[in-house]
Amino acid sequence: MNNSYLLATRNSKFFLYEEMTWDVVAELPRDTPLVLPLGSGYNLDLLADQLSNPPRVGLLPPFPFGWRGSGLEVPDPIFTQYIVNLMDSLRDDGFTRVYCLAPQGLDPQSSFILQYSASILRQPHPSLYEVQTFLPSDSERGKVILIPIGHTEQHGYHLPLSVDTIIINSIAQGTSAKVPTRSWAMPVMPYGVSTHRSSFAATLNAGGRAFEDFWIAAIDVLVARGFDRFYLMSGHGGNTSFLVNIVKYAGERHRRIFCATAFLHTSGRIGAEALEKYRTSKIGGMGHAGELETSYMLHLRPDLCQMERVVDETDFVATPDYYMDWIEGGSLVANPPWDDDTKTGAYGAGSHATAEKGRLWLEAAINEKADHVEQIHEQHERREQRRDAGYGLWGKFK
């Protein structure tokens, strides 16, 4: 197993699921325990005992918030459906020992516990005894709240499942560091939507409706706490259409906020210029796990790249108004099976990637997002001025 081990405890070895490639997950014995933790800070020795000390255990990326005591709580049924869909993704892949690791104080009457009582492992958790820290803290009001959302999905033979999460988290953290008085970054969410989940092993799927409900509820909570500027930042193309819906719903429900999203990253006015300046692959070389994402990973996490396993795949069934590249072209929108166009799970030319390109594109992406932060501030402030002045219907219905 070509993977980084997190910890060996007694007779069990814990490995990080997100650091694996999809084909390695496909070969795992289906009785390998897989554990999705709610937050971090659990005792892995105790976890090994709870699982009867199997020879190996896969740890999925921690789910960062949403449950009671996490700092940003959404209604239980909404949180539950998100988690259930993720666990069902693993079961659909044939895994028979799928668990959620939860704080002991999680409501035992929730539908999640009742439905999956045999698959819930409970432990003491820092959230049970530490003073609760809200996400974000009240001191961040007036800033643009950056909400990075990645995913855990296949990226060919040469890249790990965590590509989207690593990249968008780096961009969000870089943006917050560049304009710290203007923005604040939430912890990254490592789970999004993959409607093509069944094409390749290891890909998870939160489900479109559950995804939308969760993030609308999160915005509801933040608005109630006095936050009014949000930027939903995605590292995964499958999230895009659902994020557009979330922005629309949030703007309709909360008329005095500004909530925005964008198509992925490195794809707007600033990013597109940088792509054209440094890319060496032709159109089709940056679709998925291609030149762009591989370059990012060579810069950010070269230890997780297996460049000897790169397979360039650019034989996408393309027509003038439907083709696959990072900045998607054409007027047609469709969702054919991925296995029509790729044998390895990659769309693009990963062999063209370099760490230096990754550094340059990361710099451009951060500049692009910082520019978006300023535009969100300007949009919100100018609109508030009009509202306060009684512009249009605001003069009648304040």
C-alpha positions in Angstrom: 0.0 0.0 0.0 1.7 3.2 -1.2 0.4 5.5 1.5 1.4 7.5 4.5 0.6 5.8 7.8 -0.7 8.1 10.5 0.0 6.0 13.5 0.6 2.4 14.5 -1.3 1.4 17.7 -0.8 -2.0 19.2 -1.8 -4.3 16.3 -3.5 -1.8 14.1 -2.1 0.6 11.5 -4.1 3.7 10.7 -3.8 5.1 7.2 -5.2 8.3 5.7 -7.8 7.5 3.2 -7.4 10.8 1.4 -3.8 10.2 0.7 -4.5 7.1 -1.4 -5.1 6.9 -5.1 -8.5 5.5 -6.3 -7.0 2.3 -7.7 -5.4 1.4 -4.4 -8.7 1.9 -2.6 -10.3 -0.3 -5.2 -8.0 -3.1 -4.1 -8.5 -2.8 -0.4 -10.2 -5.8 1.3 -13.8 -4.8 1.7 -13.8 -5.7 5.5 -11.2 -2.9 6.1 -12.7 -0.6 8.7 -13.2 3.0 7.4 -13.8 5.7 10.0 -15.2 9.2 9.4 -14.5 11.4 12.4 -16.5 14.4 13.5 -13.7 16.8 14.2 -10.2 15.7 15.3 -8.5 15.0 18.6 -9.7 11.5 19.3 -7.7 8.7 21.0 -6.5 6.3 18.3 -5.5 3.7 20.8 -9.0 3.7 22.1 -10.3 3.6 18.6 -8.2 0.5 17.8 -9.7 -1.2 20.8 -13.2 -0.2 19.8 -12.6 -1.9 16.4 -11.1 -5.0 18.1 -7.6 -4.1 16.8 -7.8 -4.9 13.1 -4.6 -5.0 11.1 -5.4 -1.7 9.4 -7.9 1.1 9.6 -8.6 3.9 7.2 -9.2 7.3 8.6 -11.2 9.7 6.4 -10.8 13.4 6.5 -12.4 14.9 9.7 -15.7 16.6 9.1 -14.9 20.1 10.4 -18.2 21.4 11.9 -22.0 21.2 11.8 -22.7 19.1 14.9 -23.6 20.4 18.4 -20.5 21.8 20.1 -18.5 22.2 16.8 -18.6 26.0 16.7 -21.0 26.2 13.8 -24.1 24.0 14.4 -26.8 23.3 11.7 -30.1 21.5 12.4 -29.6 17.9 13.2 -31.6 16.4 10.3 -29.6 18.5 7.8 -26.3 17.5 9.3 -27.4 13.9 9.5 -28.2 13.6 5.8 -24.8 14.9 4.7 -23.0 12.4 6.9 -25.3 9.5 6.0 -24.7 10.1 2.3 -21.0 10.1 2.7 -21.1 6.8 4.7 -23.4 5.3 2.1 -20.9 6.2 -0.6 -18.4 3.9 1.1 -21.0 1.1 1.5 -21.9 1.4 -2.2 -18.3 0.7 -2.9 -18.7 -2.6 -1.0 -17.1 -1.7 2.3 -18.8 -3.5 5.1 -17.2 -1.8 8.1 -18.0 1.9 7.9 -18.1 4.0 11.0 -18.7 7.5 12.2 -16.5 8.6 15.1 -18.5 11.1 17.2 -18.3 12.9 20.5 -19.9 11.1 23.4 -22.3 13.9 23.9 -24.0 13.6 20.5 -27.7 13.4 20.9 -28.6 9.7 21.1 -32.1 10.4 19.9 -31.0 11.9 16.5 -32.2 10.1 13.4 -28.5 9.5 12.5 -27.8 7.6 15.7 -31.1 5.6 15.4 -30.5 4.7 11.7 -26.8 3.8 12.1 -26.5 2.9 15.8 -24.3 -0.1 15.0 -21.9 2.1 13.0 -21.4 4.9 15.5 -18.3 4.9 17.7 -18.3 7.4 20.5 -15.4 8.9 22.5 -14.7 11.8 24.8 -13.9 14.8 22.6 -12.4 18.2 23.3 -15.7 19.9 22.4 -17.3 18.3 25.4 -15.1 20.1 28.0 -13.4 23.0 26.4 -15.0 26.5 26.2 -16.8 26.6 22.9 -15.1 28.6 20.2 -17.5 30.0 17.5 -16.6 29.7 13.9 -15.9 32.4 13.0 -15.5 34.5 16.2 -17.6 37.7 16.6 -14.5 39.8 16.0 -14.5 38.8 12.3 -17.8 40.6 11.6 -17.5 43.0 8.7 -15.0 40.7 6.9 -15.7 38.5 3.9 -16.0 35.0 5.3 -14.2 32.6 3.0 -15.8 29.2 2.9 -13.4 26.7 1.1 -15.0 23.5 -0.1 -12.9 20.7 -1.6 -13.8 17.1 -2.1 -12.5 13.6 -1.6 -12.5 11.9 -5.0 -10.3 10.1 -7.5 -7.6 12.0 -9.4 -6.1 9.4 -11.7 -3.3 7.0 -10.8 -0.8 9.7 -9.8 -2.6 12.0 -7.4 -4.4 11.4 -4.1 -8.0 11.7 -3.3 -7.4 15.0 -1.4 -6.3 17.1 -4.4 -9.4 19.5 -4.4 -9.2 20.0 -0.7 -5.5 20.7 -0.5 -5.6 23.2 -3.4 -8.7 25.2 -2.3 -7.5 25.3 1.3 -4.1 26.7 0.3 -5.8 29.3 -1.8 -8.2 30.3 1.0 -5.5 30.5 3.6 -3.3 32.4 1.2 -6.1 34.9 0.5 -6.8 35.4 4.2 -3.1 36.0 4.8 -2.9 38.5 1.9 -5.9 40.5 3.0 -6.2 39.7 6.7 -8.3 42.8 7.6 -10.7 42.1 4.8 -11.3 38.3 5.0 -11.3 35.3 7.3 -11.1 31.7 6.2 -13.3 28.9 7.6 -11.9 25.4 8.1 -11.9 23.6 4.7 -14.8 21.2 4.0 -13.3 18.0 2.4 -16.6 16.7 1.1 -18.6 17.9 -1.9 -20.8 16.5 -4.6 -19.8 13.9 -7.2 -22.7 12.8 -9.5 -20.2 10.5 -11.2 -19.4 8.7 -8.0 -20.0 5.2 -9.3 -17.5 5.5 -12.2 -14.3 5.1 -10.1 -13.8 3.7 -6.7 -13.1 5.9 -3.6 -15.1 8.9 -4.7 -17.5 10.2 -2.1 -20.8 12.1 -2.6 -22.6 14.3 -0.1 -25.6 14.5 -2.5 -26.7 17.7 -4.2 -29.8 18.3 -2.0 -28.0 17.5 1.3 -25.1 19.7 0.2 -27.4 22.7 -0.6 -29.4 22.3 2.6 -26.2 22.1 4.7 -24.6 25.3 3.3 -27.8 27.3 3.3 -28.3 26.3 7.0 -24.7 27.3 7.7 -25.3 30.7 6.1 -28.5 31.1 8.1 -26.5 30.6 11.3 -23.8 33.0 10.4 -26.3 35.7 9.3 -28.1 35.3 12.6 -24.7 36.0 14.3 -24.2 39.2 12.4 -22.1 38.2 9.4 -23.1 39.6 6.0 -20.4 38.9 3.4 -19.6 35.3 2.2 -17.5 33.8 -0.5 -18.1 30.1 -1.2 -14.8 28.9 -2.7 -14.7 25.6 -4.5 -11.9 23.4 -5.5 -14.1 20.8 -7.1 -16.1 21.3 -10.4 -18.9 19.0 -9.2 -19.8 21.5 -6.5 -20.4 24.4 -8.9 -24.0 24.2 -10.0 -25.1 23.5 -6.4 -23.1 26.5 -5.1 -24.9 28.7 -7.6 -28.2 27.5 -6.1 -27.0 28.1 -2.6 -26.0 31.7 -3.5 -29.4 32.2 -5.0 -31.3 30.8 -2.1 -29.2 32.7 0.4 -29.7 36.0 -1.4 -33.4 35.5 -1.5 -33.6 34.6 2.2 -31.3 37.3 3.5 -31.7 40.4 1.5 -29.1 42.5 3.2 -26.1 40.2 2.8 -23.8 39.6 -0.2 -23.1 35.9 -0.8 -21.0 34.9 -3.9 -19.3 32.0 -5.5 -17.2 31.5 -8.7 -16.4 28.7 -11.1 -13.5 26.9 -9.3 -10.3 29.0 -9.0 -7.6 30.2 -11.3 -10.3 30.7 -13.9 -11.4 34.3 -13.7 -9.8 37.4 -15.2 -6.5 37.1 -13.4 -6.3 33.3 -13.3 -7.1 32.8 -17.0 -4.3 35.1 -18.0 -1.8 33.1 -15.9 -3.0 29.8 -17.3 -2.4 30.9 -20.8 1.0 32.4 -20.0 2.5 29.3 -18.4 0.6 26.2 -19.8 2.2 23.9 -22.3 -0.6 21.5 -22.9 -3.2 22.1 -25.5 -6.9 22.6 -24.8 -8.0 19.4 -23.0 -4.8 19.2 -21.0 -6.3 20.7 -17.8 -9.6 19.0 -17.4 -9.1 16.9 -14.2 -5.8 15.6 -12.7 -4.1 17.3 -15.6 -1.4 19.9 -16.0 -3.0 22.4 -13.6 -3.9 20.3 -10.6 -0.8 18.2 -10.9 1.3 21.3 -10.9 -0.4 22.6 -7.8 0.2 19.3 -6.0 3.9 19.2 -7.1 4.2 22.6 -5.5 2.1 22.0 -2.4 2.5 18.3 -1.6 5.1 16.6 -3.8 5.2 13.7 -1.3 1.7 12.7 -2.5 2.5 12.8 -6.2 3.5 9.6 -8.1 4.7 11.1 -11.3 5.9 7.7 -12.6 2.2 6.7 -12.7 1.0 9.7 -14.8 -1.2 8.7 -17.8 -2.1 11.6 -20.1 -5.7 11.3 -21.3 -7.1 13.9 -23.7 -9.4 11.8 -25.8 -12.5 13.5 -24.5 -15.5 13.2 -26.8 -15.4 16.9 -27.8 -17.5 19.0 -30.1 -17.3 22.8 -30.7 -19.7 23.6 -27.9 -18.8 20.8 -25.4 -15.3 20.0 -24.3 -13.3 19.5 -21.2 -10.6 21.9 -20.0 -10.1 23.9 -16.7 -12.1 26.9 -18.0 -14.9 24.9 -19.6 -15.9 26.0 -23.0 -19.0 26.0 -25.1 -22.7 26.5 -24.5 -23.7 22.9 -23.9 -24.0 21.6 -20.3 -24.1 17.8 -19.9 -23.1 15.1 -17.5 -22.2 11.9 -19.4 -20.5 9.0 -17.5 -16.9 9.7 -16.8 -15.9 6.3 -18.1 -16.9 7.3 -21.6 -13.8 9.6 -21.8 -11.2 8.3 -19.4 -9.8 4.9 -18.4 -7.7 6.1 -15.5 -9.9 8.8 -14.1 -7.8 11.7 -15.5 -8.9 14.2 -18.1 -5.7 16.0 -19.2 -2.0 16.0 -19.5 -0.4 15.6 -16.1 3.0 15.0 -17.6 3.2 18.7 -18.5 3.1 19.7 -14.8 5.9 21.3 -12.8 6.2 22.6 -9.3 7.2 26.0 -10.6 4.0 26.3 -12.6 2.1 25.3 -9.5 3.8 28.1 -7.5 3.0 30.7 -10.2 -0.6 29.5 -10.6 -1.1 29.5 -6.8 0.1 33.1 -6.7 -2.3 34.1 -9.4 -5.2 32.2 -7.8 -4.6 34.0 -4.5 -4.4 37.4 -6.2 -7.7 36.6 -8.1 -9.5 35.6 -4.8 -8.2 38.7 -3.0 -9.5 40.8 -5.9 -12.9 39.0 -5.5 -12.8 39.8 -1.7 -12.5 43.5 -2.6 -15.3 43.3 -5.1 -17.6 41.6 -2.6 -16.9 44.5 -0.1 -17.5 47.1 -2.7 -20.7 45.4 -3.9 -22.1 45.1 -0.3 -21.2 48.6 0.7 -22.5 50.3 -2.4 -25.8 48.4 -2.1 -26.2 49.2 1.5 -25.7 52.9 0.7 -28.6 52.7 -1.8 -30.8 50.8 0.6 -30.2 53.3 3.4 -30.9 56.2 1.0 -34.3 54.6 0.1 -33.4 53.7 -3.5 -36.3 52.2 -5.4 -38.6 49.9 -3.4 -36.2 50.3 -0.4 -37.9 53.7 0.2 -41.2 51.9 0.7 -40.2 48.7 2.3 -37.2 49.1 4.6 
